[in-house]
Amino acid sequence: MSGTEIWEFRTTAGHVSGTDLVGYHVEATDGHIGRIDRLSEEVGSAYLVVDTGPWIFGRRVLLPAGTVVQVDREGRKVHVDRSRDEIKGGPEFEPDRHGPDSALQDAYTGYYGPFYSGPFL
């Protein structure tokens, strides 16, 4: 894997480009983690910013789009392929940046990329 796949929505996730996911609930493999606060669909750098609310003291987390396994538009939920602990242990999101620059993107790719479970078709 080149590492770029983690920054694109999986074709099997059901995400339709241009769909506003802000406000959708985000579900990890073992429970709710928060709501989408921001979405970027930039080619090669697509990601979600999730407001975790009280779960981890109001911290926001950035999740590369490749972690999304299912978008449930009817239920307004996004399911990701990581556990709550894996997300909590991810790289620190820096809200002053508008998106991951190359160094920060490398940190996220290094953390989330090795566990990417596809498919990316």
C-alpha positions in Angstrom: 0.0 0.0 0.0 1.3 3.4 -0.9 -0.3 5.2 2.0 -2.5 7.4 -0.1 -5.5 4.9 0.1 -6.1 5.9 3.7 -6.9 9.4 2.5 -9.7 8.4 0.2 -13.2 7.0 0.9 -13.5 3.4 0.1 -15.7 2.7 -2.9 -17.7 0.2 -0.7 -18.4 2.8 2.1 -21.4 4.3 0.4 -20.2 7.8 0.6 -21.5 10.0 -2.3 -19.1 12.9 -3.0 -20.7 16.2 -2.1 -22.9 14.7 0.7 -22.6 16.8 3.8 -21.7 14.5 6.7 -21.3 17.3 9.2 -23.5 16.4 12.3 -23.5 12.7 11.5 -22.8 10.4 14.5 -19.5 8.4 14.3 -19.5 4.8 15.5 -16.2 3.0 16.2 -16.1 -0.8 16.2 -17.0 -0.8 19.9 -19.3 2.2 20.3 -20.1 5.9 19.7 -17.2 8.4 19.6 -18.9 11.7 18.6 -20.2 13.7 15.7 -18.6 15.0 12.6 -17.5 18.6 13.0 -15.8 19.0 9.6 -15.4 17.1 6.4 -12.8 17.4 3.7 -13.2 15.6 0.4 -9.9 16.9 -1.1 -8.5 14.3 -3.5 -5.6 12.5 -1.7 -6.3 14.2 1.6 -10.0 13.4 2.5 -10.7 13.3 6.2 -13.3 13.8 9.0 -12.8 15.9 12.1 -14.9 14.4 14.9 -15.9 16.3 18.0 -15.7 13.6 20.8 -17.7 15.7 23.3 -17.3 14.4 26.8 -15.9 11.0 25.7 -12.3 12.4 25.7 -12.8 15.8 27.3 -14.1 17.6 24.3 -11.1 16.8 22.2 -11.4 16.7 18.4 -9.9 13.9 16.4 -9.0 13.6 12.7 -9.8 10.4 10.9 -8.6 9.8 7.4 -11.5 9.0 5.0 -10.2 5.4 4.5 -11.2 4.5 8.0 -14.9 4.9 7.0 -16.4 1.5 6.3 -20.1 2.6 6.0 -22.1 5.8 5.6 -25.7 5.3 6.8 -27.5 8.4 5.4 -30.8 7.3 6.7 -29.6 6.9 10.2 -27.1 9.8 9.9 -24.2 7.6 11.1 -20.7 6.9 9.9 -19.1 3.7 10.9 -15.3 3.4 11.1 -13.0 0.4 11.3 -11.1 1.4 14.5 -11.9 0.9 18.1 -12.4 3.7 20.6 -9.0 3.1 22.1 -7.3 3.1 18.7 -8.9 6.5 17.9 -8.1 7.9 21.3 -4.4 6.9 20.9 -4.1 8.5 17.4 -2.0 11.5 16.6 -3.0 14.8 18.3 -5.3 16.9 16.1 -4.2 20.5 15.8 -7.3 22.6 15.3 -5.4 25.7 14.3 -4.4 23.9 11.1 -7.0 23.7 8.4 -6.0 20.2 7.4 -3.1 17.8 7.6 0.1 19.2 6.0 2.6 16.7 4.7 4.3 16.1 8.0 1.0 15.7 9.9 -0.4 13.6 7.1 2.6 11.3 7.4 1.9 10.9 11.1 -1.7 9.9 10.4 -0.7 7.6 7.5 1.9 6.0 9.8 -0.7 5.4 12.5 -3.8 4.5 10.5 -2.3 3.2 7.3 -0.7 -0.1 8.5 -4.1 -1.3 9.7 -6.0 -0.3 6.6 -8.2 -3.2 5.7 -9.5 -2.1 2.3 -11.1 -2.7 0.0 -10.0 0.2 -2.1 -11.3 -0.5 -5.6 
